């Protein structure tokens, strides 16, 4: 074994997006592509002597090959120890848990989250810092700058190691590799947060559920915790084995992609609760019998009932939500007398709020919910929170949500995605919108009057960092909103996301179909932004 210095040159396009670097598998398989980015990470981190790195991913195609490369480069960079999930498996929330519990320097997570997998699918890599959370923008920009100046990378020529058998190995170039149970630390943490005895009694009393792991990484965690520790009947977890191509599924837990689960929950004799998680297990969808819970409503319900779970019995210090997420949780925060922070999209923006103790719960409209227990959103955590709530309160999922609406009002909410549109057309649409912003306030659009319009900016209340152009907002005098934003998680063209929100206080008006309730805002959103003209699309690709 010896450490090799390999000549290379910068490869364009390695700037991390909202959550790491995501490209097609074929791009990552190009010579030096992965190695260049990893070298950029290690150059940014500096001296790693005596330090521990956590490593794992969602099991998608190319994970195993990438792990061998990263292990050899970590050894060449001087890491003392790597904690590696068995078979290369480690969910994103579990990775955050392991980093925090074992005091690691940080971790590398191999995932493109909810993006499709397989040889023709997507691959991704991101670095999480010592707090367990995604690298902040200052760090990801430094990584990108290093990739622009590379002339070489360092890697051991050691043979591949066994990543399937648990245990500690002498490792590579003196670096110790420990292949760990990917579930154990995470399961231990969940048992500290939730009333597992109450949930066991719930299942023992005949309560039923269906958890769709979507052939992704949450399967082993759901089998071990839901069916193993909590006694959910065998078969409660479906699609529970991680597959390199996710079995051809698009592992994004929404009503469109989780069609099998939705069909189950709309059938006669449906289970009491349905849930799904995504590729790397950090997202969640909650479904009652013929009743889909929006992520924004889920966050608000959990915040309003947080003290039902032992881990949150002392109440909440504060709540944080991404700007496009509905303002349902703002109503809860106001009643609780705690602050509600509005941040840009991206979990990294919650990190300082959680680290400083300003926020306890946080969430995004894109099916992500989490808390101070780690520094990532956490799919199974949200499902366990709902089970804990149902065990304590009784009733059905729909009962809990409709009671919440009656108390706080309903925020009708939807997201319209226009996927894989031409990047230049998407940029032009946003530029044109920015030009229109100063003239929108005071205008009457259909039955709405524009109160304010801006391009969202955010200054972190803890570290003072600033982020601009985080989404265009059109806010109406009745509290309704339209938000436009370009997503940073796709790998083809651009994705335009249009978020629509309307508040309704009258309980008699809480049962209108969502798209019908939002029809006026939908028409305004298309007209103001000239979406059809710019994109050539008469309808969204996906509506959630």
N, C-alpha and C positions, 0 to 999 in steps of 0.2 A: 504494500500500500504506500502511496505517495500522493502529495498534494500537487495537482497540476495547475499551471497558469495557462489559460486558453485565450488566444487573441480573438477579439470580437470588435464590433463597431455598433454604434447606436442604431436602434430599430425604431422607426417612427410609430407614434400612436400608442405609447405605453403609459399615458396619463390615467391614473385610476379614476373611476366614476364615483357614483353615489356610495357604492360599497365594493371597492376593489376594482381590479382589472378583469373585464369580461370580453371574451372574443370567441369566435368559432374554434372548435377543437383543432381544425387544420391549421389555424394561425399559431396556436400554442405548440404544434408539432413541428413548426419550422425550426431549422437549426439555430440554436442560440437564443430563441425567443424567450422561453421560460427562464433560462439561465441568466439572461440579461436583466430581467425584471427582479429576480431573486437577488442578484448581485447588487442591484440598485437599493433593495431593501436593506441588505446587510451593510452596504457602504453608509447608508443613512444612520443605521443604528449604532455603528462604531464598535468599540471593544466589547466582545461577547465572552471574554475569558471568565470561566467559573459560573456562567449563567445558564438558565434552563429555557428551552424553547418548547412550546406545545405545537403539535402538528396533527392534522387530520382533515377529513373532508366528508362530502356527502355521498361518496361511493360512485359518482358518475364516471363515465368513460374518461380515461386518461389520468384519473386520480392515482392509481397505483404506480404508474410510470413516473409521474411528477413527484411522488413522495420519495422515491429512490434518489432522484436528482437533488431534491432539497436536503435530504439527509446528508448526502455527500458534500454539498456546499456548506451546510451548517457546520460540519466537522472541519472543513477547510477554513472556516471563519473563526473557529476557536470556541464554539459552544461546548460546555461541559456535559450537558445532558439534554436529551430530547424525550418528551413524553408523547408517545405516538398511539393514537387510537388503534385498537386491534383491527386488522384488515384495512387499515387506513380510514376507518369509520370514526367520525367525531362530529356530532351535530354542532351547528354554530353556537347555540346557547350552552351546550355542554363544554365546548372549547372555552367559552368565557368563564364558566364555572371552574374548570380545571386550572386555567391561568391564575385566577384569583385564589383558589384554595391552596395551590402549591407555590405561590409566590414567584411565578415564572416571569422572565424578562418580557415575554410576549408570546404570540402564537401566529402561525400561518395556517389559514383556513382555505381549503381548496373547494370552491363551490361557485356555481353561477346561480345559486338560490332557486328561484322559481322558474328559471329558464329551462327549456327542453334539453335533454342530454342525448348521449349516443355519439357514434363516430361523426355524424353530420350535425350534431347539436352544439351546445355552448359549453365553455369551460371558464373557470374563474379562479382568481387567487386574491387574497387580501391579507393584510397584516393587522393584528389586534395588539394593542399596547398592554402594558403591565396592569392596567385597571380592568382588563378583560374586554374593553370596548374597541370598536373600529378606530383605526388611526385617524386623528384629527386632520383637517385640511392642511395645516402647516407641515405635517409629517408626510402626507401623501404627495404634496407638491415637491418636497425635498427628494422623495423617492424618484419622482418623475424627472427632476433636474439631474439626478445622478444617472438615470438611464440615457440622458442626452449626451453624456460625456464619457461613456464607457469605452475603454480600449481593451479590457481583459476581464475575465472572471476566474475565480478560484474554485476548484472542485477536486475531491479525492477520486483516485482511480480504484477505490475499493470495490469488491463485488457487491451485488445487491444483497440485502439482508432479508431474513424471514420476518414479515410483518403480520403474519397470521397467528403466531403462537405467543400467548401472553408470557411475560417475564422480562427480566433485565438481561441485556447483552453487553458484552465488552465493547461492542460498537465499532466505530470508525475513527481512525486516527486518534484513539484515546477518548473519543466522545462516547458517553454511555447512552444507549438507546433502551428505553423502557416501553414495552408494548403493554398498554393498559386496557382494562375493561372500559369501554367507552361510556357505559351507562352508570357505573357504580357511584361516582362522585355526584353526578347530577341527581340520581334517585335519592341519595342521602339528603341533598339540599331540599328537594321537593317535600320529603317527609317532615322537614323542620318547619315548612311554611304552611302546610295544609293539614286539616284534621283527617288523617287517613282512617282513623277508627270510624268516624262518621260516614265517610265515603264507603267503607267496607259494609257498614250496616245498610246503606242505601242499596248497594248491589245485592246484598243478602236478602233484602225485602222484595226482590223481583225487578228492580230498576234495570232498564236495558239501554244500551248505547251502541253506536257504530262509529268507529274511528277509522277514517281512510288515510293511511300513510302514503298513498299515491306511489307505491313502489320506491319510496325514497327513504331518507335516513331516519325519520322519526319512528319507523317500524320497530326496530329493536327496543327503543325506549318505551313505546306504547305497550308492546308485548310484556316487557319486564315490569312496568309500573301498573298499567291498567289491569291486565289479566293476571299478572304474577302477584304483585304486592296488594292490590286492592280487590281482587276477586271478581272482576268483570268476567262474565261467561266467556269460555273459549269461542272464538269466532267474532268477538266484539271488534277486534282489529282486523281490517281487511287491507289487502295490498301491502302487507307488512314486511316484505323482504326487499331490501335495497337492491335495485337493478341498475346496471350501468347506463341503460337508456330509459329508465323509469317505466319500462314495459310499454313504451310508446306513448305514455301519458304526458301531458303538459303539467308538471307538478306545481301548479299555482292554485291554491285553495280558494276558488270562487265558484259561484253557481254554474258558470259556463264550463270550466275545466273539471270540476268535481261532479260530473253528470251522474255517475253511478251512485254516489252518496245522496244526491238530491232525489233521484228516483226512489231510493230506499226510504227516504224520509217523507216522501209524498204518497207512499203506498199505504194500503190498508194495514193495520197492525204495525205501523212504523215504530221503531225504537223511541224511547223517551228523549234522547238527545243524539244528535249526529255532530261529528267534528272532523276536520281534515287539517293536515299540515302540508308544508311545501317541501321542496328539494332538500334544504338543509335544516328544516324543522324550526325555523324561527317565525313562521307565520301560522295563523290559525283561522279557521272559519267555524262558526258555531251555528247549528241548525236545530230548530225544534221540529215538531211534527207539522210538516207543510208550512214552515215558518223559518225564513232565513234572517239571521241577526246581522245587521251591518256592523263592520268593525268599529265605526264611530259610536254606535249604540252600545256595543259590547264594552268598550272602554268606559263609557258613562255609567253603565250598570255596575261594573266591577268597582268603580270609584265610589259610587253611592252605597255599596254594600261591603266595602273592603274589610270592615271589622269582623265580618263573619268568618274570616280565615285567621288562624292563630298568628301567622306571620305579620299580620297587619292590624292586630287587635288594638294597638295604641293609636290608630288613626293615621292620617296622611299629612305629611309636611307640605306637600304641594303636588300639582299634577302638571304634566307637560304633554302637548300634542303638536304634531306637525301642522303647519299653516293650512294645507288643503283639507285636513281632517275636520269633520263637522264640529260645530260649537256646542254640541250636546253636553260634553263634559264640562264646558265653561259654566253651565247652569248648576251643575253639581258642586263645582269648586266654590261658586259664590255662596251656595247654601251652607257648605261646610266651613266657609270662612278661611279658605286656604288659597294661595295664588295659583293661577293657571297660566303657564308659559306657552307662548306660541312660537315655534321654531321652524326653520326651514326643513324640508324633507331630507331624511338621512339620519340614521340612528346615532351617528357620531355627535349630532348636535344636542342630544340628551345627556351625553357623558358628564359634562361639567356640572349640570344641574343635579344629577344623581350623586356624583362624587362629593359635592359640597353640601348635600343634604337638603337642597332646596325642593327637590321633587322626589316623590315616592313611587307613583305610577306614571307611565307614559305610553303613548300609542300613536300609531299612524293609520290613516284610512286604508292603506294597502295591506290590510289583514295582519298588522304587526302590533302586538301589545306586550308590555313588559313592566319591570319594576326595578327597585334598587338591589334586588338579590343578585343580579349579574349586570353586565353592561351591553346586552344584546336584547332584541325582542325574542320572545320565547313562546313557541306554539303550544307545546304540551303544558307548560305552566298555565296558560290561559284556560285550557280545557280543564285542568285540575281545579282552577279557581271556580269555574262554573259548576263543576261537580260538588265542590265544597259548599257553594251557595245553595244549590238545589237540595243538598243533604240537610242544611240548616233551616232553610225557608220552606221547603216543600213546594208543591205546585209544579207547573210545567215551565219550560223555557218561554213560551209565549205569554203565560201569566205574568212572569217576572218583567218582561219587556213592556207589555201593555200597561202594567201598573206603574212602571217608570215613566211612560209617556203621560199618563194621567197626572202624575205629580209634577213633572218638569216640562211637559210639552214635547211634541214630536218634531225632530229635525229630519224632514224628508231629504234624502241624500242619494246621489248617484255619481259614478265616474264613467265618462265616455272616452275610450281609448281609440286613437287612430294610429295603428301600428305600421312600422316599416314604410313610412312616407319619406320622400326625398328630403335629405337633411337641409339642402339649401331652401326648399320650399317652406320647411318648418321654421327656419330662422327668419325668413322674410315675413311669415305670418306674425311672429312675435315682434319683429321690428315695427311692422305696421300698427300693431296693437299699442306699442309704446308711444308712437306718434299721436294716437288718438286719445291717450289717457287724460291730458289736461282739459279736453273739451267734453268729457263724459259726465262729470258731476252736474246735476241739475237737469239732465236730459230725461225725458219720459220715454220709456221703451215698453211697448205694450201696456200692461197695467202696472208696471214698476217705474219707480223714479230712482235714478242713480244718486246715491249719497256721496260716494267717494270712489276713486279708482287709483290704483298705484301699482308699482312693481315692488314686491315685498323685499324689505331689507331687514337684517337682524343683527343686533349687537349682543353678544353673549354677556349676560349679567354677571358672570363669574370672572372670565378671563379677558373680557373686552374685545375679543375677536369679532370681526365684521364680515358679513356675507351679503352680497347684493344680487339683484336680478334673480330672485328665488321663486318667482311666480307672479303672474299678473292677476290682480284682484279687482273685480267690479262688485261693489257693495251697494245694496239697495236700502232705501229708507225703512223698509219693513224687516230688515235683518237678513234678507235673502242674499246669496252670493253666487258669483260665477268666478272660477279660478282657472287660469290656463297655465300649463307648465310643460316643459319638455323633459321627458324621463331620461335618467342616466343609467338605466339598467339593461337596455336592449343591446343587441350586437349587430343589427341590420338597420340602416337608415336611421330615422328618428321616430320616436313615439310622442305624439301630442296627447296629453291628458287634459280633459276638461271636467272640472268638478262643479257640481250643481247642488245647491243647498237652499231649502226653504223651511222656515220655522212655522209650525202650526200649534197654537195654544189650545184650540177647541177640541176636546176629546171626541166630539161628534164627527170631526173631520180627520181622524187618525187612521182610517181604514181605506183611504183612497189608494189605488195602485200607484206605486212610486213614480213611474214614468209619466203617468197621467197628471199627478200632482206637480210635476216639474216641467210639464209641457211648455209653459210660457217661457221659463228660463232657458230651456233647450233651444227654442226658436231664437231668442235673443243672443245666446252664445254663438250660434252659427252665423247670424247676421252681422254682429259686431266684428267678429274675427274673420269673416268671409272664408270660413273653413272649406266649404266645397270648392271655391275658386282656387284657393292656395294648394289644397291637397288632392283635388280631383276625386274626393270621396263624398258620396252623398249620405253615407251612414258610418257610424263608428265600427271598428273591427270587433270590439268587445264592450259590452255594457255591464257594469257591476253596480 
